[in-house]
Amino acid sequence: MQRRTTRRQPVLVHDGDCAFCTSSVRFAERRLRPRCEATPWQFADLARLGVAQQRAEREVLWVTPAGSVHGGAQAVAKLLMSSRGGWPVVGALLTLPPVRWAAHAAYRFIARNRQRLPGGTAACALPSSARNSRQPS
């Protein structure tokens, strides 16, 4: 019988090909000091994390040690809640309606336009199928 290894920390899965995403994660690591392991999806064992590649390509993901997966704005909320200082309060607010709804809309807008943001490059552009499709809430 194969035993599944248990992680002690959550994993933040991001797009390592996107300069904006990588810069954002590095900023969070330096300034917020979240209690997590950050890894690009391109180097992550997605199957072990229980994450589909299509989802990892579309949004940042927060995978708990127990295997729960949170994506997009809720992954950002989890990151903030694991950080030091006053950031956990901000993260908790992002989980409450109507702030959660606004955070989701803001995240989708940023994700669709990340190649235009500071640090963004053409590699940051989501595939057209992800940019033009409506994502479920």
ABEGO torsion letter per residue (X at the ends): XBBBBBBABBBBBBBAABAAAAAAAAAAAAAAGBBBBBBBAAABBAAAAGBBAAAAAABBBBBBAAGBBBBEAAAAAAAAAABBEAAAAAAAAAABOAAAAAAAAAAAAAAAAAAABBGBBAAABBBAAAAABBBBX
